[in-house]
């Protein structure tokens, strides 16, 4: 298997001390925003009142946008990275899930 490539910006250096640093704070905020977004999703599923649902949905969108902003900042600072997937693995996964969709029953609706 060929070595995978890492997608990452140059890492912004931070002090190596026992105190929380910028990376620690951002990571904590990102984790909290992810948890909140997930929790709002559960709340929307359980909301029986339309106005309540709309309010939670608006707050969820704002929280999701905050999460994305924090993620982008961490990626920009080099504190978040990705491993590229080999194209063969992507093709295989695509074929697998295409097979799954072909097994689903037709809805009877036409375009």
trRosetta pair geometry for C-beta under 8 A, 3 or more apart (Angstrom, degrees):
i j d omega theta_ij theta_ji phi_ij phi_ji
1 86 7.5 -120 -161 -34 92 150
2 86 6.6 121 52 -97 106 123
4 83 4.7 39 132 -175 141 102
4 84 5.6 -177 -172 61 91 70
4 85 7.4 -9 -132 -95 124 27
4 86 7.1 -102 -99 -45 89 81
5 83 7.4 142 77 -158 40 56
5 84 4.5 10 61 22 90 124
6 81 5.4 7 -177 170 103 130
6 82 7.1 150 -160 79 56 43
6 83 6.0 -36 -101 -99 64 60
6 84 7.6 -136 -77 -4 15 83
7 81 6.2 162 79 -165 54 74
7 82 4.4 -8 53 60 108 97
7 83 7.6 -165 13 -80 82 11
7 84 6.2 98 -31 -54 105 89
8 11 7.4 -5 157 -57 119 83
8 75 8.0 -132 -134 -157 56 70
8 78 5.7 71 168 -143 95 75
8 80 7.6 -172 -122 96 87 40
8 81 3.5 -21 -83 -111 112 112
8 82 7.4 176 -59 26 73 58
9 75 6.5 99 3 155 116 61
9 76 5.9 8 23 -161 167 27
9 77 6.9 119 84 73 127 10
9 78 4.3 -115 87 -74 79 77
10 78 5.2 -76 106 -70 27 146
11 77 7.2 38 -151 146 47 66
11 78 3.4 -141 -89 119 45 133
11 79 6.6 98 -136 -68 87 56
12 22 7.9 -45 109 83 129 134
12 23 7.9 175 79 -66 100 105
12 77 4.1 -52 8 -165 125 92
12 78 5.8 154 -4 38 65 105
12 79 7.1 -44 40 -40 93 99
14 21 4.4 114 176 143 125 150
14 22 6.0 -143 -115 42 122 91
14 23 5.1 -106 -32 -5 164 115
15 19 8.0 13 94 62 121 99
15 21 5.7 179 53 -101 80 132
17 21 7.1 119 46 -59 90 108
20 24 4.0 -132 -155 95 84 140
20 25 5.8 101 151 -54 119 80
20 28 7.7 -15 -151 -14 138 138
21 24 5.2 100 47 9 59 103
21 25 7.2 -120 105 -3 31 91
22 25 5.8 -57 -147 38 31 110
22 26 6.2 27 158 -15 67 109
23 26 5.9 -57 -145 40 29 108
23 27 6.1 30 157 -20 65 109
23 74 7.6 95 -137 -129 74 94
23 77 7.5 -157 -93 118 89 139
23 79 5.1 -173 -130 -123 108 146
24 27 5.8 -56 -145 37 27 111
24 28 6.3 27 155 -19 63 107
25 28 5.8 -56 -149 36 29 111
25 29 6.3 28 154 -17 65 107
26 29 5.6 -55 -146 38 32 111
26 30 6.1 35 155 -22 66 106
26 70 6.0 170 -166 -164 86 97
26 73 6.5 -128 -144 101 137 117
26 74 5.4 164 139 -79 132 101
26 77 7.9 105 50 38 171 149
26 79 7.1 92 85 87 135 157
27 30 5.7 -52 -144 36 30 113
27 31 6.3 30 156 -18 63 107
27 74 7.2 99 -76 -112 66 140
27 79 7.4 -115 -63 152 99 131
28 31 5.9 -55 -148 37 29 111
28 32 6.4 29 153 -19 63 108
29 32 5.7 -56 -148 37 31 113
29 33 6.3 30 155 -19 66 105
29 70 5.5 -150 108 -127 108 148
30 33 5.8 -54 -147 36 30 109
30 34 6.5 31 154 -19 63 105
30 67 6.5 95 -147 -147 64 71
30 70 4.5 -168 -86 127 85 131
30 71 6.2 111 -133 -69 122 66
30 74 6.5 -18 -58 -25 150 146
31 34 5.8 -54 -150 35 31 112
31 35 6.4 30 152 -18 64 107
32 35 5.7 -56 -149 37 32 111
32 36 6.2 31 154 -20 66 107
33 36 5.6 -53 -143 37 31 112
33 37 6.3 36 156 -22 64 104
33 63 5.8 178 -156 -179 82 83
33 64 7.9 143 166 -98 104 24
33 66 5.3 -143 -128 102 137 101
33 67 3.7 180 131 -84 126 86
33 70 6.1 151 18 23 151 144
34 37 5.9 -52 -148 33 29 112
34 38 6.6 28 154 -16 62 106
34 67 5.8 114 -67 -135 61 133
35 38 5.8 -58 -153 38 31 111
35 39 6.3 29 151 -18 66 109
36 39 5.6 -56 -146 38 33 112
36 40 6.3 34 155 -21 67 103
36 63 5.0 -122 111 -162 117 144
37 40 5.8 -52 -147 34 29 110
37 41 6.7 36 151 -24 61 102
37 60 6.2 98 -138 -157 65 80
37 63 5.1 -174 -77 117 78 115
37 64 5.2 96 -119 -80 127 76
37 67 5.9 -38 -35 -27 138 151
38 41 5.6 -52 -156 28 33 116
38 42 7.0 32 149 -15 63 100
39 42 5.7 -51 -156 34 38 111
39 43 6.4 38 148 -19 67 105
40 43 5.3 -52 -146 37 37 115
40 44 6.3 41 153 -22 68 101
40 56 5.7 173 -161 177 91 93
40 57 7.9 142 162 -94 114 29
40 59 6.2 -154 -125 98 139 97
40 60 3.7 177 131 -93 143 100
40 63 6.2 149 -8 41 150 148
41 44 5.8 -50 -149 32 31 110
41 45 6.7 34 151 -20 61 104
41 60 6.7 114 -61 -138 60 141
42 45 5.7 -55 -154 33 34 114
42 46 6.5 15 155 -6 66 111
43 46 6.0 -69 -149 46 31 102
43 47 6.3 47 152 -46 68 99
43 56 5.0 -142 112 -153 117 147
44 47 5.6 -38 -141 8 34 118
44 53 5.8 83 -144 -145 75 80
44 56 5.1 -170 -77 108 79 126
44 57 5.8 84 -109 -73 129 79
44 60 6.6 -34 -41 -31 129 154
47 52 4.7 -163 -155 105 118 106
47 53 4.0 164 103 -77 140 78
47 56 5.9 -164 -55 20 147 143
48 52 7.6 26 55 55 49 134
49 52 4.1 73 75 10 103 113
49 53 6.7 -173 88 -13 51 85
50 53 5.5 -54 -149 35 31 115
50 54 6.4 32 154 -20 66 104
51 54 5.6 -51 -147 35 34 113
51 55 6.4 34 154 -19 65 104
52 55 5.8 -55 -149 36 31 110
52 56 6.3 27 155 -14 66 107
53 56 6.0 -59 -147 40 28 107
53 57 6.1 31 154 -23 65 110
54 57 5.6 -55 -146 36 29 115
54 58 6.5 31 155 -21 63 103
55 58 5.8 -52 -150 33 31 111
55 59 6.5 26 153 -13 64 107
56 59 5.7 -57 -148 41 33 110
56 60 6.0 39 151 -25 67 107
57 60 5.5 -52 -144 35 30 115
57 61 6.5 34 154 -21 63 102
58 61 5.8 -52 -152 32 30 112
58 62 6.6 29 151 -16 63 105
59 62 5.7 -54 -151 37 34 112
59 63 6.2 34 151 -19 66 107
60 63 5.6 -56 -147 38 30 112
60 64 6.2 33 153 -21 65 105
61 64 5.6 -53 -146 36 30 112
61 65 6.4 30 154 -18 64 105
62 65 5.8 -55 -150 36 30 111
62 66 6.5 32 151 -19 64 105
63 66 5.6 -52 -149 35 33 113
63 67 6.4 38 150 -23 65 102
64 67 5.5 -49 -149 32 33 115
64 68 6.5 32 152 -18 64 104
65 68 5.7 -52 -148 36 33 111
65 69 6.4 37 152 -21 65 104
66 69 5.6 -52 -148 34 33 113
66 70 6.4 32 154 -17 65 105
67 70 5.9 -58 -152 38 30 110
67 71 6.3 32 151 -20 65 107
68 71 5.5 -51 -145 37 33 115
68 72 6.2 35 155 -20 66 105
69 72 5.8 -54 -148 36 29 111
69 73 6.5 30 153 -19 63 106
70 73 5.7 -54 -149 35 31 112
70 74 6.4 29 154 -16 65 106
71 74 5.9 -58 -150 38 30 108
71 75 6.2 29 153 -18 66 107
71 80 6.6 -14 -163 6 69 177
72 75 5.6 -54 -145 38 31 112
72 76 6.2 36 154 -23 65 106
73 76 5.6 -52 -146 34 30 114
73 77 6.4 20 157 -10 64 109
74 77 5.9 -61 -146 43 30 105
74 79 4.4 -85 -168 76 82 107
74 80 4.3 72 121 -18 105 116
75 78 7.7 46 179 -69 31 21
75 79 7.5 -95 -69 57 22 65
75 80 4.4 -59 -81 68 65 113
75 81 7.8 138 -130 -75 75 38
78 81 7.5 15 -165 -63 57 98
85 89 5.0 -110 174 79 103 124
85 90 5.4 118 109 -54 121 93
86 89 4.8 92 64 3 84 102
86 90 7.3 -154 97 -4 45 85
87 90 5.4 -52 -149 37 41 115
87 91 6.2 44 153 -22 70 103
88 91 5.7 -53 -148 36 31 112
88 92 6.3 32 153 -20 64 107
89 92 5.7 -52 -146 36 31 113
89 93 6.4 30 156 -17 65 106
90 93 5.9 -57 -148 38 30 108
90 94 6.2 32 153 -21 65 108
91 94 5.6 -55 -147 36 30 114
91 95 6.4 29 155 -18 64 106
92 95 5.9 -55 -149 36 29 110
92 96 6.4 34 151 -23 63 106
93 96 5.5 -51 -148 33 33 116
93 97 6.5 19 159 -8 66 106
94 97 6.3 -63 -148 43 27 99
94 98 6.1 31 154 -22 65 110
95 98 5.6 -53 -142 36 30 114
95 99 6.4 37 155 -22 62 103
96 99 5.8 -58 -160 31 28 113
96 100 6.9 29 146 -20 62 102
97 100 5.1 -42 -149 30 44 117
97 101 6.6 43 153 -18 68 98
98 101 5.9 -52 -151 35 34 108
98 102 6.6 37 150 -21 63 105
99 102 5.7 -55 -151 33 33 113
99 103 6.8 32 152 -20 63 106
100 103 5.8 -61 -158 32 35 112
100 104 7.3 46 147 -35 64 94
101 104 5.7 -35 -159 6 44 117
